[in-house]
Amino acid sequence: MSTSTSSLGDLPVHRIGFGAMQLAGPGVFGPPADPEACRAVLRRAVELGVDHIDTAQFYGPDVVNDLIRETLHPYPEGVRLVTKVGAERDDQGAWVMASRPEQLRAQVEANLRSLRVERLDLVNLRRQERDHPEADEAPLADQLGALADLREEGKLALVGVSSVGAETVRTAIETVGIGQVQNPYSLLDRSDADVLELCRRHDVAYVPYFPLGSAFTGGPAALAADPHVSSVAAKHGVTPSQVALAWLLAQYDRLLLIPGTKSVAHLEENMAVLEVDLDADDLAALERVEPVRVGP
Ligand SMILES: NC(=O)c1ccc[n+]([C@@H]2O[C@H](COP(=O)([O-])OP(=O)(O)OC[C@H]3O[C@@H](n4cnc5c(N)ncnc54)[C@H](OP(=O)(O)O)[C@@H]3O)[C@@H](O)[C@H]2O)c1
């Protein structure tokens, strides 16, 4: 069985957290069809021991942070709220880069207000360098400097980086120090192995997003269709998604999961993944899963 706790910087957290992006409406835009069902998921998550919730003001926008505050505030002792800055949404829901230092500061302030906290536990700088390398992004040093200033002012405890390559991770570790790297990684997309290795070497928490290969491109269905995943799932009497999450946990003891779901049943399955004990034969079989290009 995988160890159940790890930490973000020196803040202890359960290794299975919750990613709240799925609680917004379709395309992460607007309200969900059933807000009460989303509140039930959040309540059940905390009941089951989730103490690491990943969110963003631009999920909805505003919708997801509002749901979290309405449902969970005042937050139970030890619950860590992690957000990300660097983007906003236009009227049609398009994702717009907003990562100049003054925009990052405004987004941190907006998250503080909407989540109703004095200090955010961790704020990820969400860069465009992986998806849009041509984007005219503000200099990394200025962005990290803005977040380090906010940390100095007590508005956030830890800085993180998201959607970044190895060079940015190295720079962030050496200049401001970071509490996590949040990049896409799953059985279906292992292209971030170099950054994961860098996190292992520097003892930094690694938080894979799209851990089930991304809902946008049918990740959970692709996992279920893979013969290696389904045979390991059948052997353990668990689901293909549980195998994919257990495989992630086995990669690094400071890897923290934040699977996203709108469903209490899926949440309960995801929380049970610590009990899925993959052996060396399982891990070897899973290495043969055919990677697919997932995620926007
Ligand atoms: N930094 C970034 O740029 C970035 C980007 C994307 C996401 N994130 C964060 O990372 C978190 C995780 O990413 P994600 O939610 O997009 O992950 P994902 O890999 O796309 O997984 C979510 C999808 O899996 C389904 N699912 C969840 N548990 C399942 C289970 N046990 N069995 C079958 N299907 C299951 C969900 O559907 P149901 O609702 O039906 O369960 C949803 O369709 C997000 O919530 C967000 O907080 C960060």
The ligand as an SDF file (V2000), in Angstrom:
LIG
                    3D

 48 52  0  0  0  0  0  0  0  0999 V2000
   -2.3800   23.5540  -14.1150 N   0  0  0  0  0  0  0  0  0  0  0  0
   -3.1690   23.3630  -15.1520 C   0  0  0  0  0  0  0  0  0  0  0  0
   -3.0150   23.9560  -16.2160 O   0  0  0  0  0  0  0  0  0  0  0  0
   -4.2930   22.3970  -15.0350 C   0  0  0  0  0  0  0  0  0  0  0  0
   -4.9280   21.9050  -16.1970 C   0  0  0  0  0  0  0  0  0  0  0  0
   -5.9500   20.9810  -16.0500 C   0  0  0  0  0  0  0  0  0  0  0  0
   -6.3330   20.5500  -14.8030 C   0  0  0  0  0  0  0  0  0  0  0  0
   -5.7180   21.0420  -13.6810 N   0  0  0  0  0  0  0  0  0  0  0  0
   -6.1020   20.5770  -12.3300 C   0  0  0  0  0  0  0  0  0  0  0  0
   -5.8950   19.1900  -12.2880 O   0  0  0  0  0  0  0  0  0  0  0  0
   -7.0840   18.5420  -11.8340 C   0  0  0  0  0  0  0  0  0  0  0  0
   -7.1510   17.1630  -12.4310 C   0  0  0  0  0  0  0  0  0  0  0  0
   -7.3290   17.2630  -13.8220 O   0  0  0  0  0  0  0  0  0  0  0  0
   -8.6710   16.7800  -14.4860 P   0  0  0  0  0  0  0  0  0  0  0  0
   -9.7910   16.8900  -13.5240 O   0  0  0  0  0  0  0  0  0  0  0  0
   -8.7890   17.5020  -15.7780 O   0  0  0  0  0  0  0  0  0  0  0  0
   -8.2750   15.2570  -14.7140 O   0  0  0  0  0  0  0  0  0  0  0  0
   -8.6570   14.2410  -15.8440 P   0  0  0  0  0  0  0  0  0  0  0  0
   -7.4990   13.3450  -16.0350 O   0  0  0  0  0  0  0  0  0  0  0  0
   -9.2260   14.9280  -17.0500 O   0  0  0  0  0  0  0  0  0  0  0  0
   -9.8290   13.4870  -15.1400 O   0  0  0  0  0  0  0  0  0  0  0  0
  -11.0920   14.0460  -15.0500 C   0  0  0  0  0  0  0  0  0  0  0  0
  -12.0710   13.1870  -15.8260 C   0  0  0  0  0  0  0  0  0  0  0  0
  -12.0310   11.8710  -15.3250 O   0  0  0  0  0  0  0  0  0  0  0  0
  -13.3190   11.4540  -14.9120 C   0  0  0  0  0  0  0  0  0  0  0  0
  -13.1140   10.6500  -13.7050 N   0  0  0  0  0  0  0  0  0  0  0  0
  -12.6390   11.0560  -12.4990 C   0  0  0  0  0  0  0  0  0  0  0  0
  -12.5550   10.0090  -11.6600 N   0  0  0  0  0  0  0  0  0  0  0  0
  -12.9590    8.9210  -12.3580 C   0  0  0  0  0  0  0  0  0  0  0  0
  -13.1030    7.5490  -12.0480 C   0  0  0  0  0  0  0  0  0  0  0  0
  -12.7890    7.0850  -10.8370 N   0  0  0  0  0  0  0  0  0  0  0  0
  -13.5590    6.7260  -13.0170 N   0  0  0  0  0  0  0  0  0  0  0  0
  -13.8690    7.1710  -14.2560 C   0  0  0  0  0  0  0  0  0  0  0  0
  -13.7650    8.4680  -14.6120 N   0  0  0  0  0  0  0  0  0  0  0  0
  -13.3190    9.3260  -13.6710 C   0  0  0  0  0  0  0  0  0  0  0  0
  -14.1210   12.6920  -14.6810 C   0  0  0  0  0  0  0  0  0  0  0  0
  -15.4760   12.4670  -15.0000 O   0  0  0  0  0  0  0  0  0  0  0  0
  -16.6180   12.4370  -13.8510 P   0  0  0  0  0  0  0  0  0  0  0  0
  -16.8640   13.8450  -13.4550 O   0  0  0  0  0  0  0  0  0  0  0  0
  -17.7600   11.7900  -14.5470 O   0  0  0  0  0  0  0  0  0  0  0  0
  -16.0770   11.5930  -12.7340 O   0  0  0  0  0  0  0  0  0  0  0  0
  -13.5110   13.6430  -15.7050 C   0  0  0  0  0  0  0  0  0  0  0  0
  -14.1370   13.4200  -16.9560 O   0  0  0  0  0  0  0  0  0  0  0  0
   -8.2000   19.4810  -12.2900 C   0  0  0  0  0  0  0  0  0  0  0  0
   -9.4090   19.2340  -11.6150 O   0  0  0  0  0  0  0  0  0  0  0  0
   -7.5720   20.8270  -12.0000 C   0  0  0  0  0  0  0  0  0  0  0  0
   -7.7450   21.1430  -10.6300 O   0  0  0  0  0  0  0  0  0  0  0  0
   -4.7000   21.9300  -13.7920 C   0  0  0  0  0  0  0  0  0  0  0  0
  1  2  1  0
  2  3  2  0
  2  4  1  0
  4  5  1  0
  4 48  2  0
  5  6  2  0
  6  7  1  0
  7  8  2  0
  8  9  1  0
  8 48  1  0
  9 10  1  0
  9 46  1  0
 10 11  1  0
 11 12  1  0
 11 44  1  0
 12 13  1  0
 13 14  1  0
 14 15  2  0
 14 16  1  0
 14 17  1  0
 17 18  1  0
 18 19  2  0
 18 20  1  0
 18 21  1  0
 21 22  1  0
 22 23  1  0
 23 24  1  0
 23 42  1  0
 24 25  1  0
 25 26  1  0
 25 36  1  0
 26 27  1  0
 26 35  1  0
 27 28  2  0
 28 29  1  0
 29 30  1  0
 29 35  2  0
 30 31  1  0
 30 32  2  0
 32 33  1  0
 33 34  2  0
 34 35  1  0
 36 37  1  0
 36 42  1  0
 37 38  1  0
 38 39  2  0
 38 40  1  0
 38 41  1  0
 42 43  1  0
 44 45  1  0
 44 46  1  0
 46 47  1  0
M  CHG  2   8   1  16  -1
M  END
$$$$
